[in-house]
Amino acid sequence: MISTAIRVARVGSAAELAAAALMMLGFPCLMLAALLPNVGAFAAAAAVTYLADHYLHRRGSYLVNRLSKVRAGLSIRFLIRQLLLVLLLARLDLSDSMVFNAAIACFLAFYGFQAPHAALVTLIDLRRKMPIAARNVDLGPRVRIPDAPPRRLLSRATEKMLHLDLAAVVGLLVSGATDVKVYGFAGIAVTLLLALGYVVAIVPFVRGRKIPPNANKVLAALDDWLRAYRPETVLYFSGSKDSAYQVNMWLETMEQLDTRPLIILRERAILERMAPTTVPVICVPGGVHLMNMDLSTVRVALYAANVGKNIHMLRVPTIKHVFIGHGDSDKLASVNPFSKVYDEVWTAGRAGRDRYAIADVGVRDDDIVEVGRPQLAPIKTWKGVPEGRIPTVLYAPTWEGWDDNPGNTSILLAGENIVRSLLEAEPPVRVLYKPHPFTGTRSGAAKAAHQRITALVEAAGAGRAANPQFASDVAGQAAAKEQLVRVEARIAVLTGSGETGDEAEATRDGLIDMALHTEVARLRTEWNDAYWRSFGTAEHRVITGAEPRLYDCFNVSDAMVSDISSVVSDFIASGKPYAVTDSAELGAEEFKRQNTAVRGAVILSNSAAELGELLEAVIDPAADVQATGRQELKRYLLGPDEPASIDQFNSAVRELARQAERRNLGQKNGTSAAAVNLAAALPGQRVTGETDGAAVTG
């Protein structure tokens, strides 16, 4: 029942739901206490509303955001509380006293301070927002970017300003209870002085050397840096905040390029969610600013997604444009007709080339280059289930997609059947559930199914952890948990979590410290190792968030169940058994015909009755009838193991850069010759500038 209420209220936890309920009940209680009148009850109800409101804001509750949409926003809630306090004073027969009039004047003046305060905060934010944001770009010597204002002044500034009424509220309540007016006057004075002081404190940050230079100076400094750095290969990306993983998967590859790399983003939300990297990153939200950037040295642009904003880069003719995507799968997105706008399309193996041929969407075969999948290097090849450990099966379904095609995800029709079958399997297995990060973002039914699956796995995990049959190294787990805390604390210190200034300051100071970057990478590896040791090797687990990564889950698993997505293609690199759900119920043969990546898989119906075949292949290698087929499929989907994929990728970049250079030299040196050749080839046509030999007279 509580979980249902949490879903309906769209809050994150039972504590958040309780805080929301207390805040909503607190205001009727305030009114009742004011009418009685009862100062003690009013003070208690006021304290509850203050604390609950503060807690919900600290948690970033969705409910608080929705209240502002129904005329019950933060300022209104404070105003109502103050009006009810005035009502309380009137009911206490203080309406003819000076403190009553002073209270009304105080609250009017207090709200008078809100307008200049809000205007100043907004103005500071606007003036400090530069046309670009960057990481690993040394703009410091080229343009002056001042320090950000202290976070204590601007972080959640509206909430802090409104809470300054506490002194007046407390003072007036004490006066109402004791009939000593001095407390009310003292509280009023403190509130007004603090409000005035808050406004005065932020005034210096509105003008002068406290704000960055104008857009033109910042963009000129960026062009100066670009001319000095001379980028050659660009990874271009645009998308929603939830799609940051699509660019993050290419960061390591960009770091290993032989040419000078650069990453260009179009949304600030993506920059905020990017993983640390040594590659220079520039976020350019404005299309005009992007099109005026000096990218004259860039020869190859790589695109990880098909989005409308790609046109701002595609228009540059001196660059060769390549679609690299963010995964290799049999989904329709892998053969998007938009792909024909690029000079080349790079696929992992032969399968990608064949997909385009079958789809016949206008992508020519000679524009397709097979480069492997550099990201798959961390995936380990399967050596069988380690002795003394029960098998681990990963359930990694994809999300529901943008339409209601039943073949998009197994979560809706098969997810609970799959998980129940795995949880009840004999001999037993361990279940890891790692859903796609988009799961439930479009479909309420998918979100509800995900929550039910999560509840199943968590309940089974708790039961197994308490079962003596699956006893594990308790002391080792405790030590691993302590190590996790230490490593997380150390990473937080090294990365300065929550202590950075604003975007402008981050752009100025965002140069990578290589020693620090290496140390953080080592700590993240240590964290990953400790994470898997922090619970039993037989304990079921729900894994969400960026860490541990999907490939880390691959490496600790012995088999996987998934849907048609790039997850399947990537998992094939491990050589481990896998199953794919035919959620649309096409039938095994038709499903394999339509989807190359499942030809080495156990095909599951929505009942998941076929899971036994997968489990047999994991437990007994002799029963793994798909083993040879998986090896052949791996080469077909992902390309050969030699040369290494990163070497193939670098070779493709170099070759395309040479093509771009030849094209640009031809344009620079051969324009007039081309015009002459055109005139000779087409004698009946006029070349621009000809006059047919007729005399021209003025």
N, C-alpha and C positions, 0 to 999 in steps of 0.2 A: 504494500500500500504506500509506504514511504517512497519507494523507487518510482511508483506511478506519479506521485505528487511532485517528485523532483523533475520528472520528464515534462509534466504539464506546466510547471512553473519555469522550466528551462533554467534551473540553477544547477550548480556543479556538485553539491554534496548535501547531506542531511543538515550539517551545521549551517550552510548557506540558506537552506530552506527554513530552518528555525529562525535565523536572523531576519529573513524577509517577513515571516509571520509576526514576529515580535514588533518589527517596525510598523507594519500595517495596523496591528492591534493597538499600538502605543498611542496613535493620534486620537482615536475615539476615547481612550482612557484619559488623555489630556483634556479633552473637552468636558468629559464627565467630572473630572477633578476640579476644573475651573468653575463649573456651574454649581458644585456642591456648597461652598468652595472648600478644598482641602489641599493645603500647601504641601504636605508630606507626600500625598498620592501624586500630586502634579510633579513634584521633584523626581519621584521614582519613575513615573512614566516618561518624563523628559530625558532622564538618564538612559533609559532603555532605547528610546528613539535615536538619541545621539550615538550611542555605542553600536546599535544595529546598523544604522546608516553608514557609520565609519567603516565597519567590518565589510559591508557589501561593496563599498567603494574600493577598499583595499584589495578585495578579491576580483574586482572588475566584473561584478555580477551582471548578467544579461538583463535581469529583472530591473535593476536600477536604470539601465539605459532605456528600457521600455517605458518606465514611469515618466520620463521627460516627454514621451510622445503623446501622453494622455493628460497633459497639463499638470503633472505632479512631479516636476523635476526638482533638483536639489534646492534651488533658490526658493521655490514655492513651499517646500517642506519646512525650511527654516522660517519663512515668513508666517506660515500657519502657526508654528510653535510660538512665535513672538506675539501674534495676535491673541492667541489663547492665553498667554501670560498677561497681556493687558486686560483681557476679560476676567482673569482671576483677580487681578488687583481691583478691578471695579466691583466684583462680587464681595471683596473684603472691605468695602466701603472706603476705599482709598482714592476714589475718582476725583475728590476735591483737594487732594493733597498735591504738593509740589512734586513729589517723587513720581506720581502718576503721570503728570504732564511731562516731567523729565524723561520718563520711559518712552512715551510716544515720540517726543522730539529725538531721543537717542536712536530709536529704530528707523525713523525717517532719515536722519543724518547718516546712519549706518548704511542704509541702502543708497544714499547719495554717493557714498564712497565706492559702491560697487561698479558704477558706470566707468569712472576714470580708471579704476583698477583693471577691469576687464579690457578696456580699450588699450591700456598700456601693455598688458600681457599679450594681446593679439598683435599689436604693432611690433613688439620685440620679436615675436615668432615670425612674422612676415618679413621683417627686415633682416633677420638672421638666416632666412631660408635662401640659400644660394641657388642659382640655376642648375647647378650640378652637385652631386655628392660623390666622394671618391674614397678608395682605399689603396694604399701602396702607390700613391701619386704624390710626388714631392712638390706641392704648390707653395710651401712655406717661403722659400727664397723669392718667389715670383709675385706673390700678392699677400697683403696683410690680412690675416684672419684673427680677430681678437678672441680672447677666452670667452666661453659661454658664461652667462649669468649664473650665480650659485643655484644649484638645483633646489635648495630649500626655498628659494623665492618663487620659482616658476613651476616646479613639479606639483601637479594637482593644486594649482594656485586658487581656483575658485572655491574649492572645498576648504582650504586653509583660511581664506578670507572670511567665509561665512562662519567658521567656527570661532572667530574672534568675538562673537556675541555671547560666548559662554560667561565672560566676566560680568556682563550686564545681567544676564539671566540669573546667575547665582546670587548676585548682590540684591536684585529685586525680590527673589524668593526669600532670602534671609530677612529683608525688610518686611515682607508680607507676614512672615512667621513671628517676628519679634517686635514689629511696629517701631523699629529703630531705623529712621530714614537714611542715616549716613551710609549704611551698607549699600543701599540702592544707588546713591549718588556716586559712591566710590566705584562700584562696578560699571556704571555708565561711563565714568571718566576713563577707566582703563580700556573699555571696549573702543571708545572713540579715538583715544590716543594711539592704540595699537592699529586701528584701521587707517588712520592718517599716516602713521609710520610705515605701514606696509606699502601704501601708495608712493610715499616719498622715496622709499628704498629702491623701487624699481625704475624711477624716473631716469637715473643716469645711464641706464642700459638702452635707452631709446634712440640716442643720437651720438654723434661724434665718433670717437675712436672705439666705441664699444660695439659698433655694428660693422659687418663686413663691407667691402667695397661693392659698387653696383655690378649688375650682371655683366656688362660689357668688359669690365676689368677682370672679372673672374674668368670669363670665357677666353679672353686674350691670354691670361696666364696659363690656362689649360692648353691652348694651341701652342704656346711656347714650350710647355712640357712635352707635348706630342712630337714637336719637331726635334727635340733633344732625344727623346726615347726611341722614336722611329718604329712604332709597332708594325708588325708584318702580318700577324694572324689574329683575327678578332673572333671571339665567341660572343654572339649577339643574342640577347634573351629578353622577352617580354612575357608577362603573365600575371596571374593573381598571386596573392601572398602564399596560398597553399601549394603553388607550383614551384616553390623554391628548390625542391628536391631535384627538379629536372635540370637545373643548372649546376647544382651541387655535385651531381654525378659526373660532371665533366671537369671539375676543378683539378683533380690529380692528373688527368690527361693533358690539360693545358699547361700544367707545371712541367711536364716532360717533353714539351715541344722543342724542336731544334731551332725554330724561328722565334722572334720576340713576340710574346703573347699579350693580348689585351682583352678584357671582358667588358662589354658594354651592356648595361641594364637600362630598362626604361621605367621601372617602378621602384620607388623608395622602399616599399614594403618588401620587395625581393632582396634588396641590399641588407636590410635589417635581419633577414633570415638566412643570409649566405653563410656557409661554413668558412672558417679561416682559410686563407690561401696566400701564396707568395706572389700571385699574378696581379698586376695592376687592374683595378676595377673602377669603372666610371659609370655612374648612374645619371642619365640625361632624360628627365621626364619630358621636356619640350621637343617636339618634332623639328621645329625650326632651328633650335640650338644644335640638335644632332646633325642636321643637314648642313650646317655651317662649320662643323668641326673640321680641323685639318687632319684628314685621314689619307693624305696623299701617299704615304709609304705602305699602307695596308694593301696586301695582294689577295688575301683569302679571308672570307667571312664565313663562319660556321653558325648554323641555326639549329637550335635544339627543339624548337616548336614552331608550328604553323599558326601565326597570329597576324592580325591586321597591321600592327605596327612594324612588321618586317619591311613593309614597303619603303620606310624612311631610309633603310640601308640598301635595299635592293636597287634603288634608283642610281646608285653609284656605279658607273660603267667601268671604272678602273680596277674594280675588285671582282674576283671570281667568287660566286656565292654557292654554298654547299649546304644541303640539308643533312644533318647527322641524327636528328631525332633525339628522343630520350628513352629509347628502348627498342628492342627488336621483337616483334610479335606478329601474330596473324590477325590482329585487330584491324578494322577498316582504317583506323588512323594511320596505320603503317603504309597505306597506299593512297593517301589523300591526293586528289587531283591537283591541289595547290602546289604539290611538289614539282610540277613541271616548270615553275617560274625560276628554279635554281639552275645554275650551270651544271652542277652535278648532284647526285644523290648517293650518299655513302651508306652501304649496308654492311652487316657483319659478315655474311657469307653468301653463298649461291642462292639460298632460299629467298633472301630479300630481293635479288634480281628477278627470280622467277615470279614472285608475288606481283611485281609491277607488270611483268609480261602478261600474266593471267588477268589482272585487273584492267589492263588496257586503258589507263587514264591519261595517256599522253607523255609519259616519261620514257624517253628513248633508251634502249639497252646500252648504247655506247656512252650514255651520260651517267651510268651506274658504276660505282667503284666499290669493290669488296675490301674492307679494311679491318675486319675483325672487330672485337669489342675490348678495347684497352681496359675498361673498368673491371673486367672479369678476372684480372690477375690475382686478386686476393682470394678467389674461391679455390678451396683445396679439393683435390681429387679423392674420391671415396676409397677407403681401405677396408671397409666392412665395419660392423658394429664392434667397438672395443670390448674386449673380454671383461666380464663382470658388470657390464652396464646394460640396462634394458634399452631397446631401440627408441629413438626420438623421431616423431613425425611432426613436421611443420605444416600447419594449415595457414596458407597465405593467400586468401581470396582477393580479387581486385574489387574495385568499387562499382556502384550501380550504373555509372555512365550518365550521359545527358538525356537518354531516352529510356523507354520502358522495355527494351528488348530483353526477353528472359534469358538470353545467352550472355548478357553482360557480366553477371556475377552469380556465384553459387550461394551467396549469403541468404538470399530471399527464399529459395525453394529447397536447397539442399544443405545449407550450412549447419543447422542443428542436427540433422541426421548424420552428417559426417563426424561432427564432434562427439555425439553420443556413441557412435560406433567405435570411434577411437578410444574413448574413455572406458568403454566396456570390453575392449579387445582382450582376448586370451590367446597366447600369453600376453601380458600387459605391455603397453608402450607408454612413453611420455608424450604429451601433446604440447606443442608451442603454437599459440594463436597470434599471428601478426597480421592485422588487417591493413588494407591500403589506407593511407592518410586521408583520402577523400571520402571514405566510407560514411554514409549517412548525411553528407553535406547537401544532397539534393532530394533524397527520398526518405521520408519519415519511416516508411516500412523497413528500409534497409538499416536505418539507425536503430530501430527497435529490435530487429533481428540480431544486429551486432551486440546490443546490450544483453540480449538473452544468451547468446553464445559466450560472452564475457562472463556472465554469472555462472554458467555451467562449468567453464574451465576453472574459474577461481574457486568455486565450491569443491570441485574434484581435487584441485591442487591442495586446498587446506586439509581435505580428508586424507590425501596420500601423505602429506607431511606429518600427520599425526599417527599414521599406520606403522606399527613396529615392523611389518613385513618389508617396508621400504626404508628402513632405518639407514641413515647416512652419517657422515662425519659432522656431527653437531658442532664440535669445537672448531673444525676447519671452516664451517659456514660462518660461525660467529667472527672468526678472524678475518674472513673475506669481507664481511659486512663492515667491520671496523676499517679495513683497508679502503673500501668504497668511500666511506665518509672522509677519510684522510685525503684520498686522491681528489674527490670532488671539491673539498675545501682548497686544496692546492691549486687545482685548475681555476677555481673562482678567483683566487688571489692573483694568479698569473694573467688571467684574461680580464681582470677588473670588472667582474660582473656587477652591473647596476651602478657603477661609479663613473661612467663616462659622461662627458658633457653633451651638448646638442650635436646635430648633424654637421654644422659648420666646423666645430672644433674637432669632431671625429675625422673630417676630411683633411684638416690641417695636420693632425697628429696620427693619422692612420697608416704610417709606414710600418711594414712588418719588421719585427725583430727576429732574425733568423734563429738565433739561439733560443729565444723564447718559443718560437714556433715549433722547433724541434723538440723542446722539452714538453710542450703541451701534447704534441703527437705521441711522444713516448708515454705520457701519463694516460692518454686516452686508450692506448693499447693495454696498459696496466689495468685501467678501469674495466675494460672489456673482459679481461681474464678474471678479475675479481668478481665481476657480476655473475659469470657462469658458475663460479665456485661458491657463491653466496646462498645457494639453495640446492636441494638434493638433485641428483642426476635422474631421479625418477619423478620429480615434482612437476606437475603441469603448470604452465605459465602463460599469462596474457602479456604480450609485448607491444607497446605502442610508443610513439615518439621517435625521435631521430636516433637514439641510442638504446640498445645495441642496434647496429645497422642490419639491414636485411641479409647482407652477405655473411655477417657474423652468425646469423641464425642458420643460414645454409650450412656453415662449417660445423655446427654442433648437431645438425640433424642427420638422420640416416635415410630419410625419405620425405617427400613433400606432396601435399594435395593443394591444387590451385585452380585458377581459371585461365581462359585464354588471355594472356597478357605477356609483357616482356619478362615477367618473373619466371615464367616457364622456360623461355629461351635461355635466360641466365642460369637457371638451376641445372640445365642440361650440361653446363660446363663442368659440374661436379662429378658427372657419371653416375649419380645415385638414382635409384628407382623413384618414380613420381607418378601421380595420378592427376587427371584433369576432369573436371565435371562437365558433362554435356547437359547444361541446365536447360537448353532449348529443346532437348530430347530429339535430336536429329537422328539418333542411332549411331552406333560405334563406327560403322564403315563410312557413312556420310560425314560424320564428325571428323574423322581422320582425313577424308578427301579434302575437306574445306580448310583444315587447319594443320599445317605442316608440323608444327611443334609438338603435336600430340601423338605422332606416329610411333614414338617409343614409350608411350604412356599406357597406364591402365585407365580405361575410360569408365567414368562413374556415371550412373544414372542419378536422378534426384533422391532416390532412396538410399544411395551409397552402399548398396548390397555387394558391390564388387570390391570393396576395400580389402577383403581377405586375400585377394591375389597380390595386392601391393605389400601387405604385411608378410606374406610368405616369401616374397622376393627379398625382403629385408632380413628376415630371420635365417633363411637358408639360401645362400648364393646359388646352389644347384637348381633351385626352383625359379631363378630369375631368368625367364625365357626372353626378356626384352634386352638383356645386357649388350649383345652384339649390335642390335639395331640402334641402341642409344648412342654407341660410339660413332656409327655411321651418320646418324642424325646430327650429332654434335658438330662434325666437320661440315656438314651441309648447311647448318644454321649459322655457325659461328666462325667458319673458316678454319684453315689449318693451324696447328699449334706452332709451326715454324714457317717463316720467321715470326717473332713475337708480334702481337697485335700492335703494340705501340710503335714498333719499327715500321709496320705496314702503314700505320696512320701517318707517321712522319714522312714517309716516302710519298704518300698521296698529297700531303700538304705542299711538299717541295715541288712536285710535278705541276700542281695546279698554279702555284706561285710563278713558275717559269712560263706557263701559258699566259697568265695575266700580264707578265712583263713583256712577252712577245707582242701581245695584243696592243699594249700601251705604246710600245716603241713604234709599232706599225702605224698607229693613229698619229703619232707625233711626227714621223718622218715621211709617211707615204700618202698624205692627204692629196696633194696636188697631182701626184702620179696616178692615184686612183681616179681622180676626176678626168685626167687625160685618157686613161684606159676606158673609162665609162663612155666618154664621147666617141672614141674610136669604135667601141663595140656597138654603140647605138647611134649611128650617124643621123638618124631622123629625129633624135631628141636633142633638146637644148640643155647644155650645161649652164648652171648659174653663172651669169656674167657675160654670156654670148649675146650678140646683137644681130645675128644672121647676116653680117657683112654690110648691113645698111648704114648709111651715114647718119650720125646723130647730130641734130642741130638744136641749138637752144632757141 
